[in-house]
């Protein structure tokens, strides 16, 4: 598991001045690059071409773009047929509709047959903002992680999102890519490592392990700086590859630190928090704090208001870290 030297991240990571770009924009850019390299790549959309950032692909490769309208179940089934015919189809919609509305078709036509369908879930998480609970998909990580043969990737910024798209094209079988609408900090670079099935350490400390996924990784890194001011040295792990998960690397770090915090803009039950709880329960019981949504739906508000309301920002992550370390120290005293 690589520990990234500073060159792999933006040097002003914890200061103002970082570019703010939505991960959906990185998806659109990556899709065009992938289309240039892979002639069998085709894109299917369910009436959300601009929102999912597939417009650029449509303009450059009109003969490889299929607009199906509001028909997400057909989106999955037709894509599976195209994959069986040798194409590499990306199906694109809001995550609340795909996989939210067509999960059964994805399960039966893509996963059961292990065909080469790539599912792009846009506008995921509460940072969809004013659209409210119906469009704030927070259950998708749990839904997709449980599917046999499914790969699940959740990039942290627009740069990593483009890398994820290119990797998904080459990766056999169904892949779920999750990204958002809100502009978020761009803090990785072209040199930042990414590999399906591997996690990367973005900060190194022996007191606590923070495992984060998606754009909230940036909040986790800021939280690690807050914790350092209080004498707590935290490792921060980028778990972009939720499935397959880097179990060996994670467990080695967790055992070294003795306490873990998970961070995700999704339901903590079944998502990253659920996965980590399963691994720790089976192989290395230790204090765990999960930062994520707790059995609740979203609501309307600005993206930042909602992140604060659901306690998904750096101060809350830092407090979760303090609680985990306190529990670890108490357990040591009681032995």
Number of C-alpha atoms within 10 A of each C-alpha: 14 13 16 16 11 12 11 16 17 15 12 10 17 15 9 8 9 15 11 14 17 22 31 27 23 22 31 22 21 23 27 23 16 22 19 14 12 15 12 16 21 24 24 25 25 22 16 18 18 11 16 24 21 25 18 15 23 20 12 13 17 13 10 17 20 16 15 15 14 14 16 26 19 15 27 30 19 19 27 28 17 18 24 16 10 12 20 27 29 29 25 29 27 26 26 22 21 26 29 20 15 18 18 15 20 26 20 14 18 27 22 15 14 19 26 27 32 30 27 25 25 27 27 24 30 31 25 24 23 16 16 17 18 12 22 24 29 26 24 24 27 19 14 24 21 12 16 12 21 24 25 25 29 26 30 26 30 30 23 25 29 25 23 25 27 19 17 26 24 12 14 16 20 30 27 24 24 28 29 28 22 21 18 19 21 22 24 21 15 12 10 20 17 19 12 20 17 22 25 22 23 20 20 17 18 16 20 29 31 32 27 27 24 25 27 24 28 25 20 31 25 20 24 28 18 19 21 14 9 11 10 19 20 28 24 28 26 26 29 32 23 24 25 16 21 18 15 12 16 23 16 12 23 25 18 14 21 21 28 29 28 29 30 27 27 29 25 25 18 20 26 29 24 15 20 24 23 14 14 18 11 9 10 15 15 18 21 24 21 25 26 23 23 12 11 10 16 23 18 18 17 16 18 14 14 20 21 13 13 17 16 22 22 24 18 17 29 26 15 23 30 19 17 24 24 14 17 20 14 11 12 9 8 6 5
